[in-house]
Amino acid sequence: MGGAREQSLSAGSRTHQHPSSHGSVLRLALCLFAGALLATALLVAWSCKTTRSGVVPLSGNSGGLNISSAEGAESRPEPMMRVRIARQVDSAEIEGRGPWLIAVEGARTGEILTGPLTISSSAGGIRVADVSGHIRGFGPGTPVYAGPVQRRGEQAGNEIINLGGYRYPGTLRIVPIESDQNAFDVVNVVEVERYIPGVISKEIFPHWDETTFMVQAVAARTYALQRREGARKAGRHYDVDDSTMDQVYGGLTGQRVALRATEATRGVVLTNGSRLGEALYSAVCGGKPALAEEIWPKEIAPVTIQNVRYSAATPPPKYVDLGLFRKIYCQNAQWYEWEVARRTDELTKRLQAWGMDRKHDLAKLGTLRSVEVVQRTQTGRSMLVKVTDTKGESVTLTAEQLRNAANFAVNGLPDLTSVARVHSNDFEVRVGRGVTVFKGSGHGHGVGMCQNCAEGMAERGDDWRTILQTFYPELQVTRIY
């Protein structure tokens, strides 16, 4: 069907001469007919595959599970996830066992190419080149699907794609970037139950208790499907990112404990009535769990949470059931308490750059002079901070915003090592002329499940449902398929 196939057939007709020209023509016709049958069979094998085996998906919610109304619907198929695994790249090489089918979104047919494939983008659109040099072009703005064709006798749902040193299940969607004609995103289209092992194998340590893996599987599945709903309502071309922007995802994994935990909790999520719950989590709470509205208030000015600190022994009655005042098990975690020293001039540049990128008033400040915590959460975690420069100008922002700003990547400044990063939004800051010191506790935002506390509960013998209900007391554990 492609140029390589046609060249091979032409070469074959020249090297096998026969005294009868009629016989040569007949044999050539038979070869062409056989080649066409093979190509058709491969296309049919692709197009007849179910959502478990990588059929080219239609846009929108077609073929997916309406999660909002799926409580208890065990007969429904598992939903597909769209995971962004490469961001605004100008080229990518796809390897793996072929042949490969390349098709536009929603198509049931396409073109078969021989890998590895090289994908590039320009003002003319996406270009796909195979190993023989055959090039298939697609118009500007056209998303392209690429996936291995299932071989005869293979079980559906076992497709494997190699990209950037990682192996991924499912198929790929190449999405041009509207604002940059030379760039595209690569999205892994994969069933949620094949996605989850690739998340939990990266999110927690391999030596942890299998119960913790089951807890993490439910939280990760809920988070993914909840983000999936939001992305499709917003018309975004991916559901989740493969980084800490959402959940870390490493593609295909052979980690047995992750695979067992995923299978044991298949289809189990956290729900709030008829809808998915908000299953946020972080690595180490540092002894000070938080509510989402405390860390990400919609508006800073009208925040009414009192600047007080309650002891876990005597929590205010109205908050007893929110999971904030629970026993802490992360005291032995690496980042339970930490201290980070940064050059004040370098930190100032990062804060200014973050402010410019986010269109925040932090960009207007000069050299850093002081950082003061002006409001705390119910458990004593830093919530609002006031940043002041050497001219006396001040800006108030959330502690989470300051953490992100302090860790912001800036051209011309060295990348921050994991040790040098500000690890959480709970800190006290001492600013000096040369060096600024952050002294804090915890790793991450502190909302929802603390992964290290979950491991501590598993070690003491709690089952996975009990652990989930401890961290998400207002949500229900529900199997939706």
N, C-alpha and C positions, 0 to 999 in steps of 0.2 A: 504493500500500500504506500509506503514511503519511498523516497528516492533510492535508498540502499537496496530495497527489495527489487525495484525495477532494474537497477544496474546489474544485479546478480543474475536476473533472468536473461538479460540481453547478453551478458558474457557467456552464459551457459549455451545459448543458441549458436554462438559463433564457434565454440570449441568442439561441438559434436556435429560434424558435417555428415551428410547422407546423400547418396546419389539421387534420391527422389526429393525434389523440392516440395512436393505435396506432403510427404511424410514429415519433413521438417516443420512445415507450417502447422500440421496437425499436432505434432508434439509440443510446439510452442504454445498453441492454443490450450492444450491440456494443462501445461504448466501454469499458464496464467489463470486458468479456471481453478486449479487446485490452490494456488496462492490466494485467490479471492475467497475461496471457501474457508481457508485457514484464518484469514483476517476477519471474516464474518463471524466465525465460531468464537474467536477471541473477544470480539465486541459483544456478542450475545452473552458470553460468560460474564463479562463485566456488567452489562446492563441488567441482567437477571438477578444480580446479587442483592441481598437484603441490606438493611442499614447496618447489620453487624459485619458486613464484608466490604464496606467501602464504596458503595454505589455513589455516583456523582450526585451530591445532595442538591435539592432545589433550594431556592432562597427562602428566607423567612422561617416559619415554624413547620414547614411540610415534613412529615415523617417523624416529627419529634413528639415528645410527651408534653401535654399541657399540665405542667407540674401543679399549677394553682388548683386544679380540680381533680387531682389524681390520687388523693388520699385513699388508700385501700384498694387501688386498681391494680391488682397483681398481674392481670393478663396483658397489660399494656407493654409495649417494647421499651427498652431502656433508651433514654435520650442521647443524642449525639452532642459532643462538646466541640467548640471551636477554640483551640488554644494557640495563642500567638507565640511562636517559638523563634522568630527572627523579626527585628524591627527596622524598617526603613533601610534595607540593604540594597545595593545596586546589582548584586549578582549572587548566585547560590548554585552549588553543585549537589545534585541528588544522586545517591548511589543505592545499591541494593539489587536484589534479584528481580530482573525484569521478566518479560517485556513490560513497557510502561504505556498506559493509556493517558493521553493528553486531551482534555476536553474543556469546553466553555461551561459556565455555570448553568445547570438545569438540563444539559444535553444528555441523551441516552446513547450517543455514539461519539466517536472522536478519532484520533489518529494514534496508531501504535508506533512507538519509537524504541530504539535499543539504548540502554543506559551505559555509562552514567550520563545524566542530562545536565546541561549547563543552562541556567536561566538568567536572563538579563533584562534590563528595562531601559527604555528611552522614550523620547517624545512620540515615537511611532507605536509604542505599546510594548507588551511582553514578548520576548523572543525565547524560544526553547530549541536548543541544539542538542542532537544526540551524538553518540560516539563516532558515527560515520560522517558527521558534518552536515547531516540533513537538518534544516532549520524550519521551524514552524512559527509563524508570527501571528499575533492577535492584536486587534485594534486597541487604540488608546482607551484606558479606563476599564478594560475587560478583565474580570477575574478569571483565572485559569485553574483547573483542577489537574492534579497529577497523582497517579497511583499505580501500583503493580497489578497486572492482570492475574487473576487466580488461575493456577494450573489445574489440569484435570486430576481429580482425586484429592486435592487439597481441601482442608477444612476451611469454611468461610470464617473470616475474622482473624486470620493469621498474617495479614500483610505487614511487612516490615520495610521501613524506609530509613536510609542513612543520610543524615544531614548534619554538617558541622561537628562531626565526631560523636554524635548521639544517634541512637536507633529509636525510631518512632513507630508505633502501630498506626493502622488506618491509612488515610490519604492526606495529601497536602492541598491547600488552596493558596494560590499566589494572588495577592491583592495589590494593585497599583495604588500609590499614594497620590491623592488629588493635588496636593500642594507641591509635590516634587516628582516630575515626570521620569526622573532617573532612579526612583526608589520604589520598593515594594515591601509589603509584609508577607511573611510566610506563616500560614495558619495550619496547625495539625487538626484535621477533622477526625474525631475518634469517639467511640462509645465511652460513656462516663465510667463504666466498670473497668475499662482498660486504661483509662486516664488515672483513676484513683491510686493504683499501686505505684505509678510513677511519681505521685505527689508524696505519699506517706513514707516512701523509701528515702526521700530527700528531706522531709520536714522533721523527722525524729531519728534518734540514734539506733543503729541496727541491733545493739545489745539490749535494748529496752524490752520490757515485758510485753508479751503478745496482746495482753488486754489493752495496753496503751495504744498499740497499733489499731485495734478495733475502735477505740474511742476516736483516734485521729481520723480513721477512715470515714466515720459518720460525720464528723465535723467538716472534713474536707469535701465530702460529697454534698452536704448541705450548702456550704459556701459556694461551691462551683455551680450548683443548679440555681441558687438564688441569684448569682451574678449572671447566669445564662438568661434568666427571665428579664432582668434589667437591661442587658445588652440588646436583646431582640426587640424590646419595646422602644429603645433608643435608636435602633437601626444601625448599631455598631457592627463592624465586620468580624469581630472576634468576641468571645464570651469572657475569657480570662487570659491573663498574661502568664508566662511560665516563670516569672521572677517573683521577688518579694513584693512587687506591686500587687500581686494577688496571692498565689501559692507557688512555691518552687516546684517545678515539674521537670523530671529528667528523662522523660520518654519511657521506653521499654525497660523493665527491670526483671531480674531473675531472683530478687530477694524473696525467699519463700515465706517469711513471716508477713511481709507486705501483701503477697498474693493470698495467703490464707485469711488474713484479717479482712481483706476486701470481699472475698467470697463469703465469709461468715456473716458479714453485715450487708450483703447485697441488697440494694434498694432501700436501705434504712436511712432516714433523714430526721432532722429536727423540725417540727412544725409548730406554727402558732395558729391554732384553729384550722382553717382550710388552706393556709398559705405556709410557705417555707419560712423558717425562722432565720434570724441573723446569727450565724454560728462563727463569730470572730474568735481568734485565738492568738496568743503570742508565746514566746519561748519561756520567759521568766517574769512573773509578776512582781518579784522583789518584796513580797509581803503586803503590797498595796493594790489590790484589784480595783478596776475602774469601770464606770459605765460609759457607753459609747458617746452619750451626749455630753459627758464631762470632758472627753478628749477631743471630740470634734463638734463643738457647739455650732449651731447654724449661724448665730449672731453672737459676737463676744459681749457687746454692751448689756443686753438684758439678762445675762446669766445670773441666776438667783441662788445657785448652790452656795451654801455658807462656807466661809473661810475658817472651818474648824476641823479638828481631828478627833475622831471617836476611837475609843479602844475597842478591840475585837470582843472583849468581854461584855461590854455594855453598848451594843449597837442601838441606834434609834429605832423604835418599833416599826416605823413605816418602811424600813429598808431591810428587815430581817430576811425576807424571802427573795431578795435580789442576788444572792450569791456573793455579795461583797465581803461579808463577815464570816468567813469560813476558815478552817484550819489550813495553815500554810505548810507546804512540803518541799519548797524549792530552796531552802536555806543552803544546801550544799551545791547548788548550781554555780557554774563558773561566773556568771554575771549577776549574782544576787546582790553583791556590792562591788562597785568599781570606781576607778578614778582615771581621768584622761586629761593630759596636758597638751595644749595646742598653742602655737604662736599666735599672739593677738592680732598682728597685721594680716596673717593668712586667714584667720577666722573672720576678720572684718570683711575681707574680699569675698569670702563665701556667702556671708550674710547679705551683702550688697547684691551679689550676682543672683542669689535666690529671689531677693526682692524684685529685681528687674524682670526675672523670668515669670514671676507670679503676679507682677504688677501690684506689689505690696509696698507700703510706705517704708519698709525696712531698707529699701534701695536708697532712700534719701539720707540716711544716717552716715556720719563720718566714722572716724576711728572709735572703736568700742571702748567705753569707760566702765560700764557696770551692767549687770543683769540681775534683776531682783524678782523673786517669786512673789506675786501680789495676790494670788488666790490659789487655794488648794481644793482638791476633791474631798469627798466625805471620808476617805481613808487616809488622807494626808498627802496624796500624790500631787506633784506640781501640776497646776492647770493653766493659769495665766501668768505671763512674765512681762516685765517692763525692761526694755533695752534702751540704754542711754549712751549717747556718744560724748566725746570730749568737749563739744560745744554746748552740752546741756539739752540737746534735742532728744526726745523720747518717743518710743513706739511700743504699744502693747499688743501682744500676740499670744497664741496658745503655746504651751510648752512643747507640744507635738510639732508645731510649725517651726519653732526654734531648733528642735532636734533635726528636722529635715534640712533646714537652712545651714546648720553647722556641718552637715554631711554632704552638702551640695557639690557636685562635680563642676570644676571650673577649668576652662582651657588655660594652660600656662601654670597651673598648680598641680603638684603631684597627686596621684590617686591615693585616697586614704586607705590604710590597711585596716583589717577588721579590728585590730586592737586600738587603733587611733580614733575610731568612730565614736560619736556620742550614742550610747547603746539604748537609752530609753528616754522617755519624756519626764522622768522623775529625777530631779537633780538640784543641786545648789551650785552656783557659779562664782568663782573668785577671779576677777579680771585684774591682771597686772600689766605693766607697760610692755613687757616682753612676752609673757606667758599667761594664758588663761587656763584655769583648772576647773573641770567639771567633776563633781563628786556626786555619784548617784547610785541608784539601785534598780535592778531588773533589766530585762532585755526585750524591747518591743513596746507596744502601746498599753499593755496591761488589761485589755478588755476581753471578756469572755474566758475561754479556757487558758489556763497556764499549763503548757506542755510538761514542764518539770514537776508541777504539782500533781498532774494526772499520773505521771510515772510513780510518784511517791504513794499515791492512793492505790495504784495497781500492785505495788510491792507489798502493801499491807493487806492485800487480799480483796479489795473492792472489785465488783464486776463492772463491765463496761457501761451498763445502763445506769448504775448508781453514780458512776463518775460523771457521766453526761448530765444527769439531773442535778448534780452538785453545782456544776458550772453554768448550766442553763435551766434554772428552776422554773422559769415561766414557759418553757417549751416542752413539747411532747415528743417522745421517741416513736416514730411511725415508719412502717414499711410501705412504700408507695408503688412498688412493682416487684 
